[in-house]
Amino acid sequence: MVFICCSEIENITIGESLFDILLALVALGVLVTVHEAGHFIAARLCGVTVETFSIGFGKPIFKLVRNGTEYRIGWIPLGGYVKMKGDSLEEDAIEEPDSFQFTKWWKKALIALAGPMSNLLLAVVIFILTFMLPGKVEDQSPVIGKTTGAYSMVFMPGDSIQAVNAKPIKGWYQFLGGLNSDKQNSIILVRDGKKLTLTLPVVNLQTFSNDVLPAVSSVIGEISPGMPAWRAGLQSGDKIVRVDSVRVNDWYDMREQITKAAADTILLTVQRGKTILNKAMPLEKNPLNDGQRVIGITQQMAVSYSQSYPPLTAAKYGVNATLNFIAINYVGLYKVVSQPETIKSSVGGPVMIYSLSSQSAKKGWSSWIMFVAAISLVLMIMNLLPIPVLDGGHIMFALIQAVRGKPLPRKAQIILQNIGVVLLLMLMVYAFYNDFTKVFTRAVSTMGKP
């Protein structure tokens, strides 16, 4: 019922929706299986007996016993699990060296860490491969929109950039990427129908990208699932023409009116084809941007082109992308914890994952695979939180054992794990509630509308 509602919201067929659901399930299943495979390999290397390694859950449709380990494939393909000897605190384990409970502390920490590190490795490999293989890049047109500072004496709004340092370009990021920061630049552009060649001295790329902006219309590109614009029923391709009755001419006017609105709710006048709609929606604080108020939309990318990089460059970009993603998420976690009022807009569950997966799949396989890498990193980050029952909790117990010289009493570990389970269940229930509330709100807002 929920997924049919989502498909109606996005104006796609049930068949497309089912395919999107399948993609999301496959992605989640692969990521969890990779995670558990990390635990499995580390346990075997540390001499801990693995009793069961399962891909999928439920009744096995296939199983094979090798070297004391039962390998099985469950009929529910939503991940997998590893059952190690003596890994359950509820069981009376015999003190044996191949039992998880009685192995050395550093081995426990290594086994627990191996799962998240497998997700990290998978993400790095995926990012590198996507940079190496030809992929679709969405970009803004290389047309000057606004200039400030010294560059306002060089460029004029409407200038169309044709080439940078003798290299033809198709998009704005190609323009920025082609500029030299250590020597002068030659730029060919078209102004008022005439081709001109400009020579720029050495540029500071950060300053240049802040002072020279591309021409961007107020047409919506993507909508972040769960955010105010999504709940209000806005769609990709909608053009925002007014914000609280003030006419906006481009993306910059629109953003200024939204971020500086006096009230906590705004009214957007939207053009969808030949239809004019009025959409009221609240503003939400973005914890990653000093609480700036947003509605959850991105610019429409006017051009697209194929691009790939040589292996060494791809490796550099892949590693940088991974590190940047991890840093942004940890900063986001800190800000969400320090600003509890942002939890509602930051927490999402399976429906939000489905929506994001669907959005990525529509942009092409390269985008969807990068989405899988991002979710793999999210699994790593969340599993490393020091919460009992998560891998971070097992690592915490191992470090406590290292300091004390002996493990925490089993009763204390059981109590802490039960607390961890309750916390996770509460978070899961809240995520589901948050998801379905947002989906219901969007369904109501789009009911009977074009």
Helices and strands as residue ranges (DSSP letters): H 2-9, H 14-45, E 50-66, E 69-84, G 100-102, H 105-132, E 135-139, E 144-147, G 149-153, E 160-164, E 167-168, H 172-177, E 185-191, E 194-200, H 205-211, E 212-214, E 220-223, H 228-231, E 239-243, E 246-247, H 251-259, E 265-272, E 275-282, E 284-286, G 287-289, E 292-294, E 297-299, E 303-307, H 311-338, G 340-342, H 343-346, H 350-362, H 365-383, H 391-404, H 410-446
